[in-house]
Amino acid sequence: MTIRVLLADDQALLRSAFRVLVDSEPDMEVVGEAADGAEAVALARSRRADVVLMDIRMPGTDGLAATRLISEDPDLAGVRVVMLTTFEVDDYVVQALRAGASGFLGKGAEPDELLNAIRIAAAGEALLSPVATKGLIATFLAQGGHGDPAPRDGGVYAERLAALTVREREVLVLVGGGHSNDEIAERLEVSPLTVKTHVNRAMAKLGARDRAQLVVTAYESGLVRPRVE
């Protein structure tokens, strides 16, 4: 099945480079290019995109606003957004995850990393590096981020968290810690397939679009506390 990719960046040269790279892969194709967020939202709908590579900083409707519009639209529930950032340690990353992005990638990433990111997002997984998950996300969710509302009180999640089994809570904590399914399976001495089942059930009970949203929920609910190094 071909992954339909939409490129959203105000730099035409960068979009062209991404197009050449993506179209060179047999399992994916570029279905559109957008120079701003508003155009990205419209094209995501009309071109039936699976994954949007979204620049955060664009004129007019920026990447954050566009990601929020996509994630809040029931008709675009299957669209995954990967934010493109200049620096990995960027408070915009946390805001992007809150807006509904499946993860992020630095613009300096290697070609193989970009292609892998598209495949990961298309599969519904989260593209979150250990650096981001354990450091940046924890710090900014704890502080509320710059210019972003403070994290919601854990009580908001109490009822939904109560619906989780003990093992699902355990898995959620490890997901929040940035561990992969294989790493979680090794820690809990179960199979990766069993872990995936627990992750999917936790997502359904918590109303999370994907794994990235589980990470946000783990921190905002207070189930996972940021470690101070």
Secondary structure, 3 states (H helix, E strand, C coil): CCEEEEEECCCHHHHHHHHHHHHCCCCEEEEEEECCHHHHHHHHHHCCCCEEEEECCCCCCCHHHHHHHHHHCHHHCCCEEEEEECCCCCHHHHHHHHHCCCEEEECCCCHHHHHHHHHHHHCCCCECCHHHHHHHHHHHHHHCCCCCCCCCCCHHHHHHHHCCCHHHHHHHHHHHCCCCHHHHHHHHCCCHHHHHHHHHHHHHHHCCCCHHHHHHHHHHCCCCCCCCC
